[in-house]
Amino acid sequence: QVQLVESGGGLVQPGGSLRLSCGVSTSIFNIIPMAWYRQAPGKERELVASITSGGSTTYQYSVKGRFTISRDNAKNTVYLQMNSLKPEDTAIYYCCAKGRTVWGDDYWGQGTQVTVSS
């Protein structure tokens, strides 16, 4: 069973920064594409950013230039650096191991709350 553990959420003022981390318990982390999703109250879960095993990244339009996804294969960890945060970034953020081609399924973390408010 693959487990994902997120950390780094919290309360931050508009314009502030947070860095989310997600540790993944698998020996093949280096070949697994990873992603961050978020879900705001009353809204559907949406993709925020993704990173391939080779390090290529994609971003939702609303976070481009503000958020950066990265990975450290030696630490089995994926990060989401969030800068210039806005109130509309408030949501529960979920880490996802995109493992359908390897394990037959994706695996999710428990989520971490990010609240942007003055």
DSSP file (Angstrom, degrees, kcal/mol; ACC not computed):
  #  RESIDUE AA STRUCTURE BP1 BP2  ACC     N-H-->O    O-->H-N    N-H-->O    O-->H-N    TCO  KAPPA ALPHA  PHI   PSI    X-CA   Y-CA   Z-CA
    1    1 A Q              0   0    0      0, 0.0     2,-0.4     0, 0.0    24,-0.0   0.000 360.0 360.0 360.0 124.5    0.0    0.0    0.0
    2    2 A V        -     0   0    0     95,-0.0     2,-0.4    22,-0.0   106,-0.1  -0.682 360.0-162.0 -83.5 132.0    1.4    3.3   -1.1
    3    3 A Q        -     0   0    0     -2,-0.4    22,-2.5    22,-0.4     2,-0.4  -0.937   7.4-164.0-118.4 141.1    1.1    6.1    1.5
    4    4 A L  E     -A   24   0A   0    104,-0.4     2,-0.5    -2,-0.4   106,-0.5  -0.984   3.4-168.3-122.3 130.9    1.3    9.8    1.0
    5    5 A V  E     -A   23   0A   0     18,-2.3    18,-2.5    -2,-0.4     2,-0.2  -0.965   7.2-162.7-125.2 117.0    1.8   12.3    3.8
    6    6 A E  E     +A   22   0A   0     -2,-0.5     2,-0.3    16,-0.2    16,-0.2  -0.623  13.7 166.0 -96.8 155.1    1.4   16.0    3.3
    7    7 A S  E     +A   21   0A   0     14,-2.1    14,-2.7    -2,-0.2   105,-0.1  -0.970  40.1  69.5-155.1 165.3    2.6   18.8    5.4
    8    8 A G        +     0   0    0     -2,-0.3    11,-0.3     1,-0.3    14,-0.0   0.357  59.8 131.2 107.8  -5.7    3.1   22.6    5.3
    9    9 A G        +     0   0    0     12,-0.1     2,-0.3     9,-0.1    -1,-0.3  -0.156  23.8 116.9 -71.7 174.0   -0.4   24.0    5.1
   10   10 A G  E     -d  114   0B   0    103,-1.1   105,-2.8   102,-0.1     2,-0.5  -0.985  61.9 -47.4 160.5-166.9   -1.7   26.8    7.3
   11   11 A L  E     +d  115   0B   0     -2,-0.3     2,-0.3   103,-0.2   105,-0.2  -0.865  53.6 168.2-101.8 130.1   -3.0   30.3    7.6
   12   12 A V  E     -d  116   0B   0    103,-2.7   105,-2.1    -2,-0.5     3,-0.1  -0.983  33.1-112.9-141.4 150.3   -1.2   33.0    5.6
   13   13 A Q    >   -     0   0    0     -2,-0.3     3,-2.3   103,-0.2    72,-0.2  -0.451  50.9 -80.8 -78.1 154.9   -2.0   36.6    4.7
   14   14 A P  T 3  S+     0   0    0      0, 0.0    72,-0.2     0, 0.0    -1,-0.1  -0.293 121.5  27.9 -53.6 137.8   -2.6   37.6    1.1
   15   15 A G  T 3  S+     0   0    0     70,-3.3    69,-0.6     1,-0.3    71,-0.1   0.301 100.1 118.5  89.6  -9.0    0.7   38.0   -0.7
   16   16 A G    <   -     0   0    0     -3,-2.3    69,-2.3    69,-0.3     2,-0.3  -0.106  56.0-123.5 -83.0-176.6    2.4   35.5    1.6
   17   17 A S        +     0   0    0     66,-0.2     2,-0.3    67,-0.2    66,-0.2  -0.926  21.2 178.5-131.3 152.3    4.1   32.2    0.8
   18   18 A L  E     - B   0  82A   0     64,-2.1    64,-3.3    -2,-0.3     2,-0.5  -0.980  16.5-147.1-144.3 152.5    3.8   28.6    1.9
   19   19 A R  E     - B   0  81A   0    -11,-0.3     2,-0.3    -2,-0.3    62,-0.2  -0.977  13.1-158.3-123.6 120.8    5.6   25.4    0.9
   20   20 A L  E     - B   0  80A   0     60,-2.6    60,-2.2    -2,-0.5     2,-0.3  -0.717   7.5-163.5 -92.5 144.9    3.7   22.1    0.9
   21   21 A S  E     -AB   7  79A   0    -14,-2.7   -14,-2.1    -2,-0.3     2,-0.4  -0.940   7.4-168.5-126.2 151.0    5.6   18.8    1.1
   22   22 A C  E     -AB   6  78A   0     56,-1.7    56,-2.1    -2,-0.3     2,-0.4  -0.912   6.5-159.5-142.7 112.2    4.4   15.3    0.3
   23   23 A G  E     -AB   5  77A   0    -18,-2.5   -18,-2.3    -2,-0.4     2,-0.4  -0.755  10.3-156.5 -91.9 138.3    6.4   12.2    1.3
   24   24 A V  E     -A    4   0A   0     52,-2.6     2,-1.4    -2,-0.4   -20,-0.2  -0.958  11.9-141.9-122.4 128.7    5.6    9.0   -0.6
   25   25 A S        +     0   0    0    -22,-2.5   -22,-0.4    -2,-0.4     2,-0.3  -0.639  60.8 105.5 -92.8  81.8    6.3    5.5    0.7
   26   26 A T    >   -     0   0    0     -2,-1.4     3,-0.8   -24,-0.1    -2,-0.1  -0.981  64.4-139.1-154.0 147.6    7.4    3.6   -2.4
   27   27 A S  T 3  S+     0   0    0     -2,-0.3     3,-0.2     1,-0.2    49,-0.0   0.544 104.2  54.1 -83.2  -6.4   10.7    2.4   -3.7
   28   28 A I  T >   +     0   0    0      1,-0.2     3,-1.9     2,-0.1     4,-0.4  -0.027  64.1 127.3-116.4  30.8    9.9    3.5   -7.3
   29   29 A F  G X   +     0   0    0     -3,-0.8     3,-1.8     1,-0.3    -1,-0.2   0.849  64.2  68.7 -54.0 -35.3    9.1    7.1   -6.5
   30   30 A N  G 3  S+     0   0    0      1,-0.3    -1,-0.3    -3,-0.2    -2,-0.1   0.686 103.0  42.6 -64.4 -18.0   11.5    8.2   -9.2
   31   31 A I  G <  S+     0   0    0     -3,-1.9    -1,-0.3     2,-0.1    22,-0.3   0.394  93.8  98.1-106.6   3.7    9.3    6.8  -12.0
   32   32 A I  S <  S-     0   0    0     -3,-1.8    67,-0.1    -4,-0.4     2,-0.1  -0.808  70.1-133.1 -97.9 122.4    5.9    8.0  -10.7
   33   33 A P        -     0   0    0      0, 0.0    65,-2.5     0, 0.0     2,-0.3  -0.461  28.8-156.6 -64.7 145.1    4.4   11.2  -12.1
   34   34 A M  E     -FE  51  97B   0     17,-2.6    17,-2.8    63,-0.2     2,-0.3  -0.869  13.6-179.0-126.5 158.0    3.1   13.4   -9.2
   35   35 A A  E     -FE  50  96B   0     61,-2.0    61,-2.7    -2,-0.3     2,-0.4  -0.991  21.5-137.5-152.2 157.8    0.5   16.1   -8.9
   36   36 A W  E     -FE  49  95B   0     13,-2.8    12,-2.9    -2,-0.3    13,-1.7  -0.981  24.3-179.9-116.0 132.3   -1.1   18.6   -6.5
   37   37 A Y  E     -FE  47  94B   0     57,-3.0    57,-2.7    -2,-0.4     2,-0.3  -0.783   8.0-157.7-118.6 167.1   -4.9   19.1   -6.6
   38   38 A R  E     -FE  46  93B   0      8,-2.3     8,-2.9    -2,-0.3     2,-0.4  -0.993   6.8-160.5-145.1 154.9   -7.0   21.4   -4.5
   39   39 A Q  E     - E   0  92B   0     53,-2.2    53,-2.2    -2,-0.3     6,-0.2  -0.947   8.2-161.7-138.9 116.4  -10.7   21.5   -3.5
   40   40 A A    >   -     0   0    0      4,-0.4     3,-2.3    -2,-0.4    51,-0.1  -0.570  45.1 -75.2 -89.6 158.2  -12.3   24.7   -2.2
   41   41 A P  T 3  S+     0   0    0      0, 0.0    -1,-0.1     0, 0.0     3,-0.1  -0.289 118.8   5.8 -55.5 129.4  -15.6   24.6   -0.2
   42   42 A G  T 3  S+     0   0    0      1,-0.3     2,-0.3    -3,-0.1    -2,-0.0   0.535 113.6 101.7  76.7   6.3  -18.5   23.9   -2.6
   43   43 A K  S <  S-     0   0    0     -3,-2.3    -1,-0.3     1,-0.0     2,-0.1  -0.798  75.0-100.9-121.9 163.9  -16.3   23.3   -5.6
   44   44 A E        -     0   0    0     -2,-0.3    -4,-0.4     1,-0.1     2,-0.2  -0.419  46.8 -94.7 -76.0 155.1  -14.9   20.3   -7.5
   45   45 A R        -     0   0    0     -6,-0.2     2,-0.3    -2,-0.1    -6,-0.2  -0.517  49.9-165.7 -67.6 137.1  -11.4   19.1   -6.9
   46   46 A E  E     -F   38   0B   0     -8,-2.9    -8,-2.3    -2,-0.2     2,-0.3  -0.946  23.6-108.3-131.8 149.7   -9.1   20.7   -9.5
   47   47 A L  E     +F   37   0B   0     -2,-0.3   -10,-0.3   -10,-0.2     3,-0.1  -0.584  31.6 175.8 -74.9 130.9   -5.6   20.0  -10.8
   48   48 A V  E     -     0   0B   0    -12,-2.9    12,-2.8     1,-0.4     2,-0.3   0.830  62.0 -19.6 -99.8 -48.8   -3.1   22.7   -9.6
   49   49 A A  E     -FG  36  59B   0    -13,-1.7   -13,-2.8    10,-0.2    -1,-0.4  -0.988  54.9-162.4-160.1 153.8    0.2   21.4  -10.9
   50   50 A S  E     -FG  35  58B   0      8,-2.1     8,-1.9    -2,-0.3     2,-0.4  -0.969   2.0-162.2-141.1 157.8    1.9   18.2  -12.1
   51   51 A I  E     -FG  34  57B   0    -17,-2.8   -17,-2.6    -2,-0.3     6,-0.2  -0.992  14.7-138.9-142.9 131.7    5.4   16.9  -12.6
   52   52 A T    >   -     0   0    0      4,-2.6     3,-1.3    -2,-0.4   -20,-0.1  -0.242  35.6 -99.8 -80.1 173.7    6.6   14.0  -14.7
   53   53 A S  T 3  S+     0   0    0    -22,-0.3   -21,-0.1     1,-0.3    -1,-0.1   0.802 126.5  53.1 -62.8 -27.3    9.3   11.5  -13.6
   54   54 A G  T 3  S-     0   0    0    -23,-0.1    -1,-0.3     2,-0.1   -23,-0.0   0.506 123.9-103.7 -86.8  -4.7   11.6   13.4  -15.8
   55   55 A G    <   +     0   0    0     -3,-1.3     2,-0.2     1,-0.3    -2,-0.1   0.490  68.6 146.9  98.3   3.4   10.8   16.8  -14.2
   56   56 A S        -     0   0    0      1,-0.0    -4,-2.6    -5,-0.0     2,-0.3  -0.540  32.2-155.5 -73.6 141.0    8.5   18.3  -16.8
   57   57 A T  E     -G   51   0B   0     -6,-0.2     2,-0.3    -2,-0.2    -6,-0.2  -0.852  18.3-171.6-122.9 152.6    5.9   20.5  -15.2
   58   58 A T  E     -G   50   0B   0     -8,-1.9    -8,-2.1    -2,-0.3     2,-0.3  -0.974  11.4-162.8-135.6 152.8    2.4   21.8  -16.0
   59   59 A Y  E     -G   49   0B   0     -2,-0.3   -10,-0.2   -10,-0.2     2,-0.1  -0.974  27.1-108.1-137.0 147.4    0.3   24.4  -14.1
   60   60 A Q    >>  -     0   0    0    -12,-2.8     3,-1.6    -2,-0.3     4,-0.9  -0.493  41.4-116.6 -64.2 144.7   -3.3   25.5  -13.9
   61   61 A Y  G >4 S+     0   0    0      1,-0.3     3,-0.7     2,-0.2    -1,-0.1   0.858 110.7  59.7 -56.9 -38.1   -3.5   28.9  -15.6
   62   62 A S  G 34 S+     0   0    0      1,-0.2    -1,-0.3     3,-0.0   -14,-0.0   0.672 111.5  39.2 -69.7 -15.3   -4.5   30.7  -12.3
   63   63 A V  G X> S+     0   0    0     -3,-1.6     4,-2.3   -15,-0.2     3,-2.3   0.476  81.6 126.2-112.2  -4.0   -1.3   29.7  -10.5
   64   64 A K  T << S+     0   0    0     -4,-0.9     4,-0.1    -3,-0.7    -3,-0.0  -0.296  81.0  15.4 -57.7 133.8    1.3   30.1  -13.3
   65   65 A G  T 34 S+     0   0    0      2,-0.4    -1,-0.3     1,-0.1     3,-0.1   0.278 125.8  60.3  85.9 -12.4    4.1   32.3  -12.2
   66   66 A R  T <4 S+     0   0    0     -3,-2.3    17,-2.1     1,-0.2     2,-0.3   0.705  98.3  51.0-113.5 -35.8    3.1   32.0   -8.6
   67   67 A F  E  <  -C   82   0A   0     -4,-2.3    -2,-0.4    15,-0.2     2,-0.4  -0.799  59.9-166.1-108.6 147.6    3.4   28.3   -7.8
   68   68 A T  E     -C   81   0A   0     13,-2.4    13,-3.0    -2,-0.3     2,-0.4  -0.982   4.9-158.4-134.6 123.6    6.3   25.9   -8.4
   69   69 A I  E     +C   80   0A   0     -2,-0.4     2,-0.3    11,-0.2    11,-0.2  -0.813  23.2 161.2 -97.1 140.3    6.1   22.2   -8.3
   70   70 A S  E     -C   79   0A   0      9,-1.6     9,-3.0    -2,-0.4     2,-0.3  -0.948  22.3-146.1-149.8 168.5    9.3   20.2   -7.8
   71   71 A R  E     -C   78   0A   0     -2,-0.3     2,-0.5     7,-0.2     7,-0.2  -0.992   8.6-156.5-142.3 148.6   10.5   16.8   -6.6
   72   72 A D  E >>> -C   77   0A   0      5,-3.0     5,-1.8    -2,-0.3     3,-1.1  -0.912   9.3-171.8-123.1 100.0   13.4   15.3   -4.8
   73   73 A N  T 345S+     0   0    0     -2,-0.5     3,-0.5     1,-0.3   -43,-0.2   0.784  84.1  61.0 -66.5 -26.6   13.7   11.7   -5.8
   74   74 A A  T 345S+     0   0    0      1,-0.2    -1,-0.3    -3,-0.1   -45,-0.0   0.781 114.2  35.9 -69.3 -25.0   16.4   11.0   -3.1
   75   75 A K  T <45S-     0   0    0     -3,-1.1    -1,-0.2     2,-0.2    -2,-0.2   0.353 104.5-125.7-107.5   3.6   13.8   12.0   -0.5
   76   76 A N  T  <5 +     0   0    0     -4,-0.5   -52,-2.6    -3,-0.5     2,-0.4   0.903  68.4 132.6  52.3  43.6   10.7   10.5   -2.1
   77   77 A T  E   < -BC  23  72A   0     -5,-1.8    -5,-3.0   -54,-0.2     2,-0.4  -0.971  45.6-162.0-134.0 140.0    9.1   13.9   -1.8
   78   78 A V  E     -BC  22  71A   0    -56,-2.1   -56,-1.7    -2,-0.4     2,-0.3  -0.937  17.3-159.0-116.4 144.6    7.2   16.3   -4.0
   79   79 A Y  E     -BC  21  70A   0     -9,-3.0    -9,-1.6    -2,-0.4     2,-0.4  -0.832  15.8-159.1-122.1 156.6    6.9   20.0   -3.1
   80   80 A L  E     -BC  20  69A   0    -60,-2.2   -60,-2.6    -2,-0.3     2,-0.6  -0.882  11.6-162.3-134.8 105.6    4.6   22.9   -4.0
   81   81 A Q  E     -BC  19  68A   0    -13,-3.0   -13,-2.4    -2,-0.4     2,-0.6  -0.781  10.4-166.2 -86.6 122.7    6.0   26.3   -3.4
   82   82 A M  E     +BC  18  67A   0    -64,-3.3   -64,-2.1    -2,-0.6     2,-0.3  -0.944  11.0 173.3-118.2 115.7    3.2   28.8   -3.3
   83   83 A N        +     0   0    0    -17,-2.1   -66,-0.2    -2,-0.6   -67,-0.2  -0.745  59.7  23.5-115.6 164.6    4.0   32.5   -3.6
   84   84 A S  S    S-     0   0    0    -69,-0.6    -1,-0.2    -2,-0.3   -67,-0.2   0.899  85.0-160.0  48.9  48.1    1.9   35.7   -3.9
   85   85 A L        -     0   0    0    -69,-2.3   -70,-3.3    -3,-0.2   -69,-0.3  -0.261   8.0-159.2 -65.9 145.4   -1.0   33.8   -2.4
   86   86 A K    >   -     0   0    0    -72,-0.2     3,-2.3    -3,-0.1     4,-0.2  -0.831  32.0-109.5-120.3 157.2   -4.5   35.1   -2.9
   87   87 A P  G >  S+     0   0    0      0, 0.0     3,-1.8     0, 0.0    29,-0.3   0.844 117.6  63.3 -55.3 -33.0   -7.8   34.4   -0.9
   88   88 A E  G 3  S+     0   0    0      1,-0.3   -48,-0.0   -48,-0.0    -3,-0.0   0.561  89.0  69.1 -71.9  -5.8   -9.0   32.4   -3.9
   89   89 A D  G <  S+     0   0    0     -3,-2.3    -1,-0.3    27,-0.1     2,-0.2   0.520  71.1 120.7 -83.9  -6.2   -6.2   29.9   -3.3
   90   90 A T    <   +     0   0    0     -3,-1.8     2,-0.3    -4,-0.2    25,-0.2  -0.408  40.7 105.9 -61.7 125.0   -7.9   28.9    0.0
   91   91 A A  E    S- H   0 114B   0     23,-2.0    23,-2.7    -2,-0.2     2,-0.5  -0.970  76.1 -79.3-178.1 171.4   -8.6   25.2   -0.3
   92   92 A I  E     -EH  39 113B   0    -53,-2.2   -53,-2.2    -2,-0.3     2,-0.5  -0.870  48.0-146.4 -88.7 128.8   -7.6   21.7    0.9
   93   93 A Y  E     -EH  38 112B   0     19,-2.9    19,-2.0    -2,-0.5     2,-0.4  -0.849  13.4-164.5-103.4 131.3   -4.5   20.7   -1.1
   94   94 A Y  E     -E   37   0B   0    -57,-2.7   -57,-3.0    -2,-0.5     2,-0.4  -0.931  12.1-142.9-119.3 136.8   -4.0   17.1   -2.0
   95   95 A C  E     -E   36   0B   0     -2,-0.4    14,-2.2   -59,-0.2     2,-0.4  -0.763  21.0-164.9 -91.7 142.3   -1.0   15.3   -3.2
   96   96 A C  E     -EI  35 108B   0    -61,-2.7   -61,-2.0    -2,-0.4     2,-0.7  -0.991  18.5-150.8-135.7 129.6   -1.5   12.5   -5.8
   97   97 A A  E     -EI  34 107B   0     10,-2.9     2,-2.0    -2,-0.4    10,-2.0  -0.883  20.1-144.7 -93.9 113.8    0.8    9.8   -7.0
   98   98 A K        +     0   0    0    -65,-2.5     3,-0.3    -2,-0.7     8,-0.2  -0.526  43.0 149.2 -83.5  80.2   -0.3    9.2  -10.6
   99   99 A G    >>> +     0   0    0     -2,-2.0     4,-3.7     6,-0.3     5,-1.2   0.139  21.6 116.1-105.1  20.1    0.3    5.4  -10.6
  100  100 A R  H 3>5S+     0   0    0      4,-0.3     4,-0.6     1,-0.3    -1,-0.2   0.880  81.6  46.5 -59.8 -39.4   -2.3    4.0  -13.0
  101  101 A T  H 345S+     0   0    0     -3,-0.3    -1,-0.3     2,-0.1    -2,-0.1   0.724 125.7  30.7 -76.9 -18.8    0.3    2.6  -15.4
  102  102 A V  H <45S+     0   0    0     -3,-0.7    -2,-0.2     3,-0.2    -1,-0.1   0.834 138.6  15.3-103.8 -48.0    2.4    1.1  -12.7
  103  103 A W  H  <5S-     0   0    0     -4,-3.7    -3,-0.2     2,-0.3    -2,-0.1   0.546  98.1-114.3-106.6 -10.9    0.0    0.1   -9.9
  104  104 A G  S  <<S+     0   0    0     -5,-1.2     2,-0.3    -4,-0.6    -4,-0.3   0.518  89.7  51.8  87.3   5.1   -3.3    0.3  -11.7
  105  105 A D  S    S-     0   0    0     -6,-0.8    -2,-0.3    -8,-0.0     2,-0.3  -0.988  79.4-110.7-162.3 161.8   -4.5    3.2   -9.6
  106  106 A D        -     0   0    0     -2,-0.3     2,-0.4    -8,-0.2    -8,-0.2  -0.710  29.4-144.0 -93.7 154.1   -3.7    6.7   -8.3
  107  107 A Y  E     -I   97   0B   0    -10,-2.0   -10,-2.9    -2,-0.3     2,-0.3  -0.950  13.1-157.4-121.7 145.0   -2.9    7.2   -4.6
  108  108 A W  E     -I   96   0B   0     -2,-0.4  -104,-0.4   -12,-0.2   -12,-0.2  -0.868  11.4-130.1-123.1 149.7   -3.9   10.3   -2.6
  109  109 A G        -     0   0    0    -14,-2.2  -104,-0.2    -2,-0.3     3,-0.1  -0.306  36.3-103.7 -82.4 178.3   -2.7   12.0    0.5
  110  110 A Q        -     0   0    0   -106,-0.5   -16,-0.1     1,-0.1  -105,-0.1   0.621  62.7-113.2 -82.1 -13.0   -5.0   13.1    3.3
  111  111 A G        -     0   0    0    -16,-0.1     2,-0.4     1,-0.1   -17,-0.2   0.130  19.2-128.6  95.4 147.9   -5.0   16.7    2.3
  112  112 A T  E     - H   0  93B   0    -19,-2.0   -19,-2.9  -105,-0.1     2,-0.3  -0.999  22.4-121.4-136.1 133.9   -3.7   19.8    4.0
  113  113 A Q  E     - H   0  92B   0     -2,-0.4  -103,-1.1   -21,-0.2     2,-0.5  -0.557  23.1-171.8 -80.3 130.7   -5.6   23.0    4.6
  114  114 A V  E     -dH  10  91B   0    -23,-2.7   -23,-2.0    -2,-0.3     2,-0.5  -0.990   5.2-176.4-119.4 122.7   -4.4   26.3    3.1
  115  115 A T  E     -d   11   0B   0   -105,-2.8  -103,-2.7    -2,-0.5     2,-0.7  -0.978   9.0-166.9-123.6 123.4   -6.2   29.4    4.2
  116  116 A V  E     +d   12   0B   0     -2,-0.5     2,-0.3   -29,-0.3  -103,-0.2  -0.925  34.4 131.3-111.4 110.7   -5.3   32.8    2.7
  117  117 A S              0   0    0   -105,-2.1    -2,-0.1    -2,-0.7   -31,-0.0  -0.994 360.0 360.0-159.7 148.0   -6.9   35.6    4.8
  118  118 A S              0   0    0     -2,-0.3  -105,-0.1  -105,-0.2    -1,-0.1   0.418 360.0 360.0 -93.8 360.0   -6.1   38.9    6.4
